[in-house]
Amino acid sequence: MLKSKIHRATLTEVNLDYEGSITIDRRLMEAADLLPGEQVHVLNINNGERLITYVIEGPPDSGVVALNGAAARLGAKGDPVIILSYWVVDDGSSKGITPRIVHVDKQNRILSATP
């Protein structure tokens, strides 16, 4: 089930010479209930690329959303992306789940977060 989503974040960096991952501003991580090392799916709106990687915590209030390592080849600075996290739940628990959705502006500042 979908656990959380950061909707239309903007890539601020692509770092090819870095260990693979995605660096995300700590405040965005907190708003989306993401942990360092948590697996996420990243969907690039500009080119349709989809990748699976893990989260590295970035400085709070920096707005950083950076593709690192091999993933850096799948995006460009300025590309809008959707970052998704999932969790495994049994069928009985799935009906009461509401994913956390975080909307951001082009500088990756939080506009809204639900619930």
PyMOL commands that set and color helices and strands:
alter all, ss='L'
color gray80, all
select helices_A, chain A and resi 26-31+69-74+91-94
alter helices_A, ss='H'
color red, helices_A
select strands_A, chain A and resi 2-10+13-15+21-25+39-44+50-58+65-68+80-86+100-104+110-114
alter strands_A, ss='S'
color yellow, strands_A
deselect
rebuild
show_as cartoon
